Amino acid sequence: MDPIIDLHSDSYFMSEALRQARKAWEREEVPVGAVIVHEGRIIARAFNQVETLQDATAHAEMLAVTQAQSVIGNWRLSECQLYVTKEPCPMCAGAMVHVRLKRVIFGCLSMKDGAAGSLMNLLQHPGLNHSCEITSGVRQDECAQMLQAFFRERRKGGL
């Protein structure tokens, strides 16, 4: 008997973010994917497109935020949750605080630029006007393995 899939679980929504990350990899982008959920429904899906768009701000999270704001019809995303495969960087974390996301859920840590607890925690900085709930480590191994495999492949190919 197959296990029952909870379509409202963190694991399920992270699997959708992982699907977006695979799309990034297929386009030779760093495989990070994000989805935004509002009232139990995915309203935005995005993946890194920095190289494709030649835009340093085209991280999966930033693209998903813009998409979600369009769907909601408001720049405030206070009733939304963002799922992303890698811990947000300072730019993305700053945007998440600014749009007042309720909750940020991520897969693996980013020790070099993580701004949700590993290097720093902008999502819950006491001096800022908003604080996001954080859940880390959701499908952590899958998220980390995808990034590791991507960079291993890049090094072998000399890219």
Summary of the structure (lengths in Angstrom):
residues: 159
radius of gyration: 15.0
end to end distance: 44.3
largest distance: 50.5
contacts: 531
relative contact order: 0.15
helix: 40%
strand: 20%
